[in-house]
Structure formats: structure tokens, C-alpha cells
Amino acid sequence: MAITAAEEWTQEIGAETAVSTEHPFFTLPLIPGHRWLASTLAGPGLEGLALRTLYGTGIRPAELLTLGPHHLPQPQQIALPDRLVPVEPDLWAELAQLSDRFFPWSQDQLNAIFADAAQRSGLAARFAACQRNLLPQTLRHVYATHRLERGMNLATLCFILGHASELTTAQYLLTAVALRGAGYAAAHPLMKDQSPLPQWGHDLPDGEGGGEDSPESDLRTYPATPSEEEIALLFEATETPREIAILRTFYASGMRIGEMIARVQADIEKEECRAFIRDGKGSKDRYCLLDPNTLGMLKLDGSPDESLFGLRSRFMIETMVRRLAATTGLDKIYAARGQHLSPHSFRHAFCTHLYLRSMNLVSLKRLMGHSYLSTTLIYTQVPLTHLQAAYANCHPLEVNQW
């Protein structure tokens, strides 16, 4: 009987964390940053080679433990029963020097080897703080994520990983947050005069994914959507470095208020400008981006399980936002429109401003954590002046009389 994509994804991540049997695709693996990964893989001897092989090939840990000389019939390839896996030359040469069974361990022994390496590098503490079990399978997740971020197409990755369904492989499009980096760098107002990360070189085509058309909520309940100028005004009205850091994090990432409160330092990969949102709205995991200047305002020198801002409830943030609205006079402006400024307003501004600066909707949908493209569209409050300018610029009749 053929395995379903949901069952296959559950097998991929089931040991790392509890997976909902009803919505398994809502759960994502934790992807370590490059710095943590390099430190964990730096061990010498056979143990280090085993971990580098897992990351360098993306094979399953159980497949690694079966490897022997007969699996290397040709240079730069591992021949498994169901597929050929490419291997970079230096790694293949190290494997070719081994004899008999390459890694003569049990699964428990391999788990222990990886756990020891992660303990030495500090990665184990980050996983514990993020409430994830640390297992060798993590290196397979990282392999898939990094290959997509470096431009590998989905069909090729599906074959290399040995997935029965390309829908399973497509889950890694959600962990490969650098795919949204180029659009984020080009579109987010906070990225002005900042350099994008080198790995933000790829982006997703507008047509990839999607196909959903049912909204999650109703427009009538939405708060105000500040303009870029109003966001700058609110930033200037803050009274402490902590306040500006909180507001910028909201606006830079598009996080919900509950997601902000729940964030711990281990969720942030500063060097890669990303954050892991665990168990967000609808029990969904996702990754989001932040600009380098905002990350520079965050104090990330505490323990991995320490709260990012020391926030315990919504009250402090909501009180701060109400005070800033009053200080800037925006409360009266919004009230005249039947609106109000709230922490969620920054999420609306995030989505609207990136959309107006031409980020594609598929990328926006993934950064926002929406299930439906129609929901993302509801968040994009496009001013009439923008529509008029687009019409004047694009209509074949070249109407230009606004």
C-alpha cells in the first residue's frame, strides 16, 4: 500500500517532536544555523566522518549504518537500493578509504555520538530550549533546507531524499527561509541601506505553491495599517532601547504578539537573520526573517531558554502601543476612520509594505504563516493612490490623468 505524503512527513520528523496526526504538515523541524552546524560537525575520526556524511548526502541515519564498500561503485556517488545519491569529492574519498561496514554502530550508538557532538558545540542546549529532540535526522533536514536555498529544484531533491511524494519534499520550502530573503531585502523598508545576506540569492516564482482560497478571518475586525511614515513616527516616539527593539521586531518579522512573547533566545539565528516560530497560530511552525539592524538591537547573550524580551503577557506591549499612538496623535487619526493601533497593526504593515514593494505573494504567505493566499491578500491594504499609479503606468490606453 502506497504511503501518503502526510504519513511520510510524520516519519521524517516524528521522533523530533510531537506531530499532530490531523495536521502533520503544520509541524516543522528546527534547522540549526551554519555556525552551530559547523561546530557540531567538526569532530575528528570516524564519528566526525559519520556526521559529515549525514549532512553531506542527506541520507537517513538508518541508511548510513548499512554503508560499505559496495555502496561506492562509482566516484562521487552512493548507491542505495532505491536511488543514487551524489557525494562531493573530498567526502567520497574519505569514505572510499574505509572497509567492511563503514560505521559499525547501532542506532542508539549513533544517536549518542551526535548527542555528544551537539553537547560540545552548544547545539543541544538550543534544541532543548526550543523543545525539540536532537537526533541525527536533523542533519537530513539541514541538508534538504540548504540544497533548496542554494537553488536545487524540488524534483531532484525529492529523488535524492528518496521520498515517495514530492509533497513531502515540498515541506522543506517552509524551512528554507533564505528563499524569501531576496524578496525581503528588496521589499522591506527596514532593509534600506542594509546589505542582504549572501544566501539570500534565490527567490520563489509567483506561481509556486498556493491554490488555496479560503480566508482565515474577517476584514471587519482588522486594526489600522500604519504607513511607512507612520511606522517611522512611532519608532521615534519610543522611550527606551527595549521599546524600539520590540517595535522593530514586530515590524521586521511580522510576528503575532503571542509569538513574540513565546520567543526564547534559541529561536533566533542572528548570523542568518531568521527566527523559528514554534507552535504559532493553528499550531503551525514557520520561519521568519529579520533585518540585520533590528537583530543588532536584540540582547542575545543570555541562556538559550531565556525569553527574548522578558515578556510575560500582552498587557505591557499593548499599553506601550496605546501610549505611542497617543503621543504621536495617531490614535485620533485612526479613531476618525473607525480603527485603532494595536501590536497586530505592525503585522499588517509588514505584509502591506512588502507587497507594495513587490514581494511575491507566495513568499509573503510563507513568512506570514498563512494557510491561504486569500488571507495574505486581505492583509495587503493597498492605497488608492498606489492603484491609480499602477493603472496609469500599466494600462494600454496610457491614461495618465490622476
Contacts in CASP RR format, 6 or more apart in sequence:
PFRMAT RR
TARGET T0000
AUTHOR 0000-0000-0000
METHOD contacts of the structure
MODEL  1
MAITAAEEWTQEIGAETAVSTEHPFFTLPLIPGHRWLASTLAGPGLEGLA
LRTLYGTGIRPAELLTLGPHHLPQPQQIALPDRLVPVEPDLWAELAQLSD
RFFPWSQDQLNAIFADAAQRSGLAARFAACQRNLLPQTLRHVYATHRLER
GMNLATLCFILGHASELTTAQYLLTAVALRGAGYAAAHPLMKDQSPLPQW
GHDLPDGEGGGEDSPESDLRTYPATPSEEEIALLFEATETPREIAILRTF
YASGMRIGEMIARVQADIEKEECRAFIRDGKGSKDRYCLLDPNTLGMLKL
DGSPDESLFGLRSRFMIETMVRRLAATTGLDKIYAARGQHLSPHSFRHAF
CTHLYLRSMNLVSLKRLMGHSYLSTTLIYTQVPLTHLQAAYANCHPLEVN
QW
2 164 0 8 1.000
3 11 0 8 1.000
3 164 0 8 1.000
3 165 0 8 1.000
4 165 0 8 1.000
5 164 0 8 1.000
5 165 0 8 1.000
5 167 0 8 1.000
5 168 0 8 1.000
6 24 0 8 1.000
6 25 0 8 1.000
7 24 0 8 1.000
8 163 0 8 1.000
8 164 0 8 1.000
8 165 0 8 1.000
8 168 0 8 1.000
9 24 0 8 1.000
9 25 0 8 1.000
9 168 0 8 1.000
9 171 0 8 1.000
10 19 0 8 1.000
10 21 0 8 1.000
10 24 0 8 1.000
12 29 0 8 1.000
12 137 0 8 1.000
12 140 0 8 1.000
12 141 0 8 1.000
12 168 0 8 1.000
12 171 0 8 1.000
13 19 0 8 1.000
13 27 0 8 1.000
13 28 0 8 1.000
13 29 0 8 1.000
13 137 0 8 1.000
13 141 0 8 1.000
15 133 0 8 1.000
15 135 0 8 1.000
15 137 0 8 1.000
16 29 0 8 1.000
16 30 0 8 1.000
16 132 0 8 1.000
16 133 0 8 1.000
16 135 0 8 1.000
16 137 0 8 1.000
16 138 0 8 1.000
17 27 0 8 1.000
17 29 0 8 1.000
17 131 0 8 1.000
17 132 0 8 1.000
17 133 0 8 1.000
18 27 0 8 1.000
19 27 0 8 1.000
20 26 0 8 1.000
20 27 0 8 1.000
20 283 0 8 1.000
23 283 0 8 1.000
23 284 0 8 1.000
25 171 0 8 1.000
26 282 0 8 1.000
26 283 0 8 1.000
26 284 0 8 1.000
26 285 0 8 1.000
27 283 0 8 1.000
27 285 0 8 1.000
28 171 0 8 1.000
28 174 0 8 1.000
28 175 0 8 1.000
28 285 0 8 1.000
28 286 0 8 1.000
28 287 0 8 1.000
29 132 0 8 1.000
29 137 0 8 1.000
29 138 0 8 1.000
29 141 0 8 1.000
29 175 0 8 1.000
30 126 0 8 1.000
30 127 0 8 1.000
30 130 0 8 1.000
30 132 0 8 1.000
30 138 0 8 1.000
30 276 0 8 1.000
30 278 0 8 1.000
31 141 0 8 1.000
31 142 0 8 1.000
31 145 0 8 1.000
31 175 0 8 1.000
31 276 0 8 1.000
31 287 0 8 1.000
32 40 0 8 1.000
32 123 0 8 1.000
32 126 0 8 1.000
32 138 0 8 1.000
32 142 0 8 1.000
32 269 0 8 1.000
33 269 0 8 1.000
33 271 0 8 1.000
33 272 0 8 1.000
34 271 0 8 1.000
34 272 0 8 1.000
35 271 0 8 1.000
36 121 0 8 1.000
36 122 0 8 1.000
36 123 0 8 1.000
36 126 0 8 1.000
37 55 0 8 1.000
37 123 0 8 1.000
37 142 0 8 1.000
39 120 0 8 1.000
39 121 0 8 1.000
39 122 0 8 1.000
39 123 0 8 1.000
40 51 0 8 1.000
40 114 0 8 1.000
40 117 0 8 1.000
40 118 0 8 1.000
40 120 0 8 1.000
40 121 0 8 1.000
40 123 0 8 1.000
41 48 0 8 1.000
41 51 0 8 1.000
41 52 0 8 1.000
41 55 0 8 1.000
41 117 0 8 1.000
42 48 0 8 1.000
42 121 0 8 1.000
43 51 0 8 1.000
43 117 0 8 1.000
46 103 0 8 1.000
47 113 0 8 1.000
47 116 0 8 1.000
47 117 0 8 1.000
48 113 0 8 1.000
48 117 0 8 1.000
49 94 0 8 1.000
49 95 0 8 1.000
50 64 0 8 1.000
50 102 0 8 1.000
50 103 0 8 1.000
50 105 0 8 1.000
50 110 0 8 1.000
50 113 0 8 1.000
51 113 0 8 1.000
51 114 0 8 1.000
51 117 0 8 1.000
51 136 0 8 1.000
51 139 0 8 1.000
52 91 0 8 1.000
53 59 0 8 1.000
53 64 0 8 1.000
53 67 0 8 1.000
53 91 0 8 1.000
53 95 0 8 1.000
54 61 0 8 1.000
54 64 0 8 1.000
54 136 0 8 1.000
54 139 0 8 1.000
54 140 0 8 1.000
54 143 0 8 1.000
55 139 0 8 1.000
55 142 0 8 1.000
55 143 0 8 1.000
56 87 0 8 1.000
56 88 0 8 1.000
56 91 0 8 1.000
56 139 0 8 1.000
56 143 0 8 1.000
57 78 0 8 1.000
57 85 0 8 1.000
57 86 0 8 1.000
57 87 0 8 1.000
57 91 0 8 1.000
57 143 0 8 1.000
58 85 0 8 1.000
58 139 0 8 1.000
58 140 0 8 1.000
58 143 0 8 1.000
58 144 0 8 1.000
58 160 0 8 1.000
58 161 0 8 1.000
59 78 0 8 1.000
59 80 0 8 1.000
59 85 0 8 1.000
59 140 0 8 1.000
60 137 0 8 1.000
60 140 0 8 1.000
61 107 0 8 1.000
61 110 0 8 1.000
61 135 0 8 1.000
61 136 0 8 1.000
61 137 0 8 1.000
61 140 0 8 1.000
62 107 0 8 1.000
63 80 0 8 1.000
64 103 0 8 1.000
64 110 0 8 1.000
64 136 0 8 1.000
65 103 0 8 1.000
65 105 0 8 1.000
65 106 0 8 1.000
65 107 0 8 1.000
65 110 0 8 1.000
66 101 0 8 1.000
67 78 0 8 1.000
67 95 0 8 1.000
67 101 0 8 1.000
67 102 0 8 1.000
67 103 0 8 1.000
68 98 0 8 1.000
68 100 0 8 1.000
68 101 0 8 1.000
68 102 0 8 1.000
69 96 0 8 1.000
69 98 0 8 1.000
69 99 0 8 1.000
69 100 0 8 1.000
70 79 0 8 1.000
71 78 0 8 1.000
71 79 0 8 1.000
71 80 0 8 1.000
72 78 0 8 1.000
72 79 0 8 1.000
72 92 0 8 1.000
72 95 0 8 1.000
72 96 0 8 1.000
73 79 0 8 1.000
75 89 0 8 1.000
75 92 0 8 1.000
76 86 0 8 1.000
76 87 0 8 1.000
76 88 0 8 1.000
76 89 0 8 1.000
76 92 0 8 1.000
77 84 0 8 1.000
77 85 0 8 1.000
77 86 0 8 1.000
77 87 0 8 1.000
77 92 0 8 1.000
78 84 0 8 1.000
78 85 0 8 1.000
78 87 0 8 1.000
78 95 0 8 1.000
82 162 0 8 1.000
83 159 0 8 1.000
83 160 0 8 1.000
83 162 0 8 1.000
85 160 0 8 1.000
86 160 0 8 1.000
87 95 0 8 1.000
95 102 0 8 1.000
103 110 0 8 1.000
105 113 0 8 1.000
110 136 0 8 1.000
111 135 0 8 1.000
111 136 0 8 1.000
114 134 0 8 1.000
114 135 0 8 1.000
114 136 0 8 1.000
114 138 0 8 1.000
114 139 0 8 1.000
115 124 0 8 1.000
115 134 0 8 1.000
118 124 0 8 1.000
118 127 0 8 1.000
118 134 0 8 1.000
123 134 0 8 1.000
124 134 0 8 1.000
125 266 0 8 1.000
125 303 0 8 1.000
125 304 0 8 1.000
125 305 0 8 1.000
126 266 0 8 1.000
126 304 0 8 1.000
127 133 0 8 1.000
127 134 0 8 1.000
127 138 0 8 1.000
127 266 0 8 1.000
128 134 0 8 1.000
128 304 0 8 1.000
128 305 0 8 1.000
129 264 0 8 1.000
129 265 0 8 1.000
129 266 0 8 1.000
129 267 0 8 1.000
129 303 0 8 1.000
129 304 0 8 1.000
129 305 0 8 1.000
130 264 0 8 1.000
130 266 0 8 1.000
130 267 0 8 1.000
130 276 0 8 1.000
130 278 0 8 1.000
130 304 0 8 1.000
131 278 0 8 1.000
140 161 0 8 1.000
141 172 0 8 1.000
141 175 0 8 1.000
144 157 0 8 1.000
144 161 0 8 1.000
144 169 0 8 1.000
144 172 0 8 1.000
144 175 0 8 1.000
145 172 0 8 1.000
145 175 0 8 1.000
145 176 0 8 1.000
146 176 0 8 1.000
147 157 0 8 1.000
147 160 0 8 1.000
148 154 0 8 1.000
148 157 0 8 1.000
148 172 0 8 1.000
148 173 0 8 1.000
148 176 0 8 1.000
148 179 0 8 1.000
149 176 0 8 1.000
149 178 0 8 1.000
149 179 0 8 1.000
149 199 0 8 1.000
149 202 0 8 1.000
150 199 0 8 1.000
150 202 0 8 1.000
151 202 0 8 1.000
154 166 0 8 1.000
154 169 0 8 1.000
154 170 0 8 1.000
154 173 0 8 1.000
155 166 0 8 1.000
157 169 0 8 1.000
157 172 0 8 1.000
158 165 0 8 1.000
158 166 0 8 1.000
158 168 0 8 1.000
158 169 0 8 1.000
161 169 0 8 1.000
163 169 0 8 1.000
170 209 0 8 1.000
173 179 0 8 1.000
173 204 0 8 1.000
173 208 0 8 1.000
173 366 0 8 1.000
174 285 0 8 1.000
174 286 0 8 1.000
174 287 0 8 1.000
174 366 0 8 1.000
175 287 0 8 1.000
177 274 0 8 1.000
177 287 0 8 1.000
177 288 0 8 1.000
177 289 0 8 1.000
177 366 0 8 1.000
177 367 0 8 1.000
178 197 0 8 1.000
178 199 0 8 1.000
178 200 0 8 1.000
178 201 0 8 1.000
178 202 0 8 1.000
178 272 0 8 1.000
178 274 0 8 1.000
179 202 0 8 1.000
179 203 0 8 1.000
179 204 0 8 1.000
179 363 0 8 1.000
180 203 0 8 1.000
180 204 0 8 1.000
180 289 0 8 1.000
180 359 0 8 1.000
180 363 0 8 1.000
180 366 0 8 1.000
180 367 0 8 1.000
181 196 0 8 1.000
181 197 0 8 1.000
181 200 0 8 1.000
181 201 0 8 1.000
181 203 0 8 1.000
181 289 0 8 1.000
181 363 0 8 1.000
182 196 0 8 1.000
182 200 0 8 1.000
182 201 0 8 1.000
182 202 0 8 1.000
182 203 0 8 1.000
183 200 0 8 1.000
183 203 0 8 1.000
183 354 0 8 1.000
183 358 0 8 1.000
183 359 0 8 1.000
183 360 0 8 1.000
183 363 0 8 1.000
184 191 0 8 1.000
184 196 0 8 1.000
184 200 0 8 1.000
184 289 0 8 1.000
184 354 0 8 1.000
184 359 0 8 1.000
184 363 0 8 1.000
184 367 0 8 1.000
185 191 0 8 1.000
185 194 0 8 1.000
185 196 0 8 1.000
185 197 0 8 1.000
185 200 0 8 1.000
186 357 0 8 1.000
186 358 0 8 1.000
186 359 0 8 1.000
187 353 0 8 1.000
187 354 0 8 1.000
187 355 0 8 1.000
187 357 0 8 1.000
187 358 0 8 1.000
187 359 0 8 1.000
188 252 0 8 1.000
188 291 0 8 1.000
188 350 0 8 1.000
188 353 0 8 1.000
188 354 0 8 1.000
188 357 0 8 1.000
189 228 0 8 1.000
189 231 0 8 1.000
189 353 0 8 1.000
189 357 0 8 1.000
190 248 0 8 1.000
190 251 0 8 1.000
190 252 0 8 1.000
190 291 0 8 1.000
190 293 0 8 1.000
190 294 0 8 1.000
191 291 0 8 1.000
194 291 0 8 1.000
194 292 0 8 1.000
194 293 0 8 1.000
195 292 0 8 1.000
197 272 0 8 1.000
197 273 0 8 1.000
199 272 0 8 1.000
203 360 0 8 1.000
203 363 0 8 1.000
204 360 0 8 1.000
204 362 0 8 1.000
204 363 0 8 1.000
205 360 0 8 1.000
205 362 0 8 1.000
206 360 0 8 1.000
206 361 0 8 1.000
206 362 0 8 1.000
207 360 0 8 1.000
207 362 0 8 1.000
208 362 0 8 1.000
209 362 0 8 1.000
210 362 0 8 1.000
210 365 0 8 1.000
210 373 0 8 1.000
211 373 0 8 1.000
212 371 0 8 1.000
212 372 0 8 1.000
212 373 0 8 1.000
212 374 0 8 1.000
213 372 0 8 1.000
213 373 0 8 1.000
213 374 0 8 1.000
214 372 0 8 1.000
214 374 0 8 1.000
215 372 0 8 1.000
215 374 0 8 1.000
215 375 0 8 1.000
215 378 0 8 1.000
216 370 0 8 1.000
216 371 0 8 1.000
216 372 0 8 1.000
216 375 0 8 1.000
217 375 0 8 1.000
217 378 0 8 1.000
219 378 0 8 1.000
222 348 0 8 1.000
222 378 0 8 1.000
223 339 0 8 1.000
223 340 0 8 1.000
223 341 0 8 1.000
223 342 0 8 1.000
223 344 0 8 1.000
223 345 0 8 1.000
223 348 0 8 1.000
224 330 0 8 1.000
224 334 0 8 1.000
224 337 0 8 1.000
224 339 0 8 1.000
224 340 0 8 1.000
224 341 0 8 1.000
224 342 0 8 1.000
224 345 0 8 1.000
224 348 0 8 1.000
225 345 0 8 1.000
225 348 0 8 1.000
225 349 0 8 1.000
225 352 0 8 1.000
225 381 0 8 1.000
226 234 0 8 1.000
226 330 0 8 1.000
226 341 0 8 1.000
226 345 0 8 1.000
226 346 0 8 1.000
226 349 0 8 1.000
227 349 0 8 1.000
228 349 0 8 1.000
228 353 0 8 1.000
230 328 0 8 1.000
230 330 0 8 1.000
231 251 0 8 1.000
231 346 0 8 1.000
231 349 0 8 1.000
231 353 0 8 1.000
233 328 0 8 1.000
233 330 0 8 1.000
234 247 0 8 1.000
234 324 0 8 1.000
234 325 0 8 1.000
234 328 0 8 1.000
234 330 0 8 1.000
235 244 0 8 1.000
235 247 0 8 1.000
235 248 0 8 1.000
237 324 0 8 1.000
237 327 0 8 1.000
237 328 0 8 1.000
238 244 0 8 1.000
238 247 0 8 1.000
238 324 0 8 1.000
241 297 0 8 1.000
242 309 0 8 1.000
243 320 0 8 1.000
244 297 0 8 1.000
245 294 0 8 1.000
245 297 0 8 1.000
245 298 0 8 1.000
245 309 0 8 1.000
246 260 0 8 1.000
246 309 0 8 1.000
246 317 0 8 1.000
246 320 0 8 1.000
247 324 0 8 1.000
247 346 0 8 1.000
248 293 0 8 1.000
248 294 0 8 1.000
248 297 0 8 1.000
249 255 0 8 1.000
249 260 0 8 1.000
249 290 0 8 1.000
249 294 0 8 1.000
249 298 0 8 1.000
249 308 0 8 1.000
249 309 0 8 1.000
250 257 0 8 1.000
250 260 0 8 1.000
250 343 0 8 1.000
250 346 0 8 1.000
250 347 0 8 1.000
250 350 0 8 1.000
251 346 0 8 1.000
251 349 0 8 1.000
251 350 0 8 1.000
252 289 0 8 1.000
252 290 0 8 1.000
252 291 0 8 1.000
252 294 0 8 1.000
252 350 0 8 1.000
253 275 0 8 1.000
253 288 0 8 1.000
253 289 0 8 1.000
253 290 0 8 1.000
253 350 0 8 1.000
254 288 0 8 1.000
254 346 0 8 1.000
254 347 0 8 1.000
254 350 0 8 1.000
254 351 0 8 1.000
254 367 0 8 1.000
254 368 0 8 1.000
255 263 0 8 1.000
255 275 0 8 1.000
255 277 0 8 1.000
255 288 0 8 1.000
255 347 0 8 1.000
256 280 0 8 1.000
256 281 0 8 1.000
256 344 0 8 1.000
256 347 0 8 1.000
257 314 0 8 1.000
257 317 0 8 1.000
257 318 0 8 1.000
257 343 0 8 1.000
257 344 0 8 1.000
258 314 0 8 1.000
259 277 0 8 1.000
259 280 0 8 1.000
259 281 0 8 1.000
260 308 0 8 1.000
260 309 0 8 1.000
260 311 0 8 1.000
260 317 0 8 1.000
260 343 0 8 1.000
261 307 0 8 1.000
261 309 0 8 1.000
261 311 0 8 1.000
261 312 0 8 1.000
261 313 0 8 1.000
261 314 0 8 1.000
261 317 0 8 1.000
262 278 0 8 1.000
262 279 0 8 1.000
262 280 0 8 1.000
263 275 0 8 1.000
263 277 0 8 1.000
263 307 0 8 1.000
263 308 0 8 1.000
263 309 0 8 1.000
264 304 0 8 1.000
264 305 0 8 1.000
264 306 0 8 1.000
264 307 0 8 1.000
264 308 0 8 1.000
265 300 0 8 1.000
265 302 0 8 1.000
265 303 0 8 1.000
265 304 0 8 1.000
265 305 0 8 1.000
265 306 0 8 1.000
265 307 0 8 1.000
265 308 0 8 1.000
266 304 0 8 1.000
266 305 0 8 1.000
267 275 0 8 1.000
267 276 0 8 1.000
267 277 0 8 1.000
267 278 0 8 1.000
267 308 0 8 1.000
268 274 0 8 1.000
268 275 0 8 1.000
268 290 0 8 1.000
268 295 0 8 1.000
268 298 0 8 1.000
268 300 0 8 1.000
268 308 0 8 1.000
269 275 0 8 1.000
269 276 0 8 1.000
270 295 0 8 1.000
270 296 0 8 1.000
270 298 0 8 1.000
270 300 0 8 1.000
273 289 0 8 1.000
273 290 0 8 1.000
273 291 0 8 1.000
273 292 0 8 1.000
273 295 0 8 1.000
274 287 0 8 1.000
274 288 0 8 1.000
274 289 0 8 1.000
274 290 0 8 1.000
275 287 0 8 1.000
275 288 0 8 1.000
275 289 0 8 1.000
275 290 0 8 1.000
276 285 0 8 1.000
276 287 0 8 1.000
277 285 0 8 1.000
277 286 0 8 1.000
277 287 0 8 1.000
277 288 0 8 1.000
277 369 0 8 1.000
278 285 0 8 1.000
279 285 0 8 1.000
280 286 0 8 1.000
281 369 0 8 1.000
284 369 0 8 1.000
284 371 0 8 1.000
286 366 0 8 1.000
286 367 0 8 1.000
286 369 0 8 1.000
288 367 0 8 1.000
289 367 0 8 1.000
298 308 0 8 1.000
311 317 0 8 1.000
314 343 0 8 1.000
317 343 0 8 1.000
318 342 0 8 1.000
318 343 0 8 1.000
321 341 0 8 1.000
321 342 0 8 1.000
321 343 0 8 1.000
321 345 0 8 1.000
322 331 0 8 1.000
322 341 0 8 1.000
324 330 0 8 1.000
324 341 0 8 1.000
325 331 0 8 1.000
325 334 0 8 1.000
325 340 0 8 1.000
325 341 0 8 1.000
330 341 0 8 1.000
331 340 0 8 1.000
331 341 0 8 1.000
334 340 0 8 1.000
334 341 0 8 1.000
347 368 0 8 1.000
347 379 0 8 1.000
348 379 0 8 1.000
348 381 0 8 1.000
350 368 0 8 1.000
351 364 0 8 1.000
351 368 0 8 1.000
351 376 0 8 1.000
351 379 0 8 1.000
351 380 0 8 1.000
352 379 0 8 1.000
352 380 0 8 1.000
352 381 0 8 1.000
352 382 0 8 1.000
354 364 0 8 1.000
354 367 0 8 1.000
355 361 0 8 1.000
355 364 0 8 1.000
355 380 0 8 1.000
355 382 0 8 1.000
356 380 0 8 1.000
356 382 0 8 1.000
356 386 0 8 1.000
361 373 0 8 1.000
361 376 0 8 1.000
361 377 0 8 1.000
362 373 0 8 1.000
364 376 0 8 1.000
364 380 0 8 1.000
365 372 0 8 1.000
365 373 0 8 1.000
365 375 0 8 1.000
365 376 0 8 1.000
368 375 0 8 1.000
368 376 0 8 1.000
368 379 0 8 1.000
370 376 0 8 1.000
388 402 0 8 1.000
389 402 0 8 1.000
391 399 0 8 1.000
391 402 0 8 1.000
392 398 0 8 1.000
392 399 0 8 1.000
392 400 0 8 1.000
392 401 0 8 1.000
392 402 0 8 1.000
END
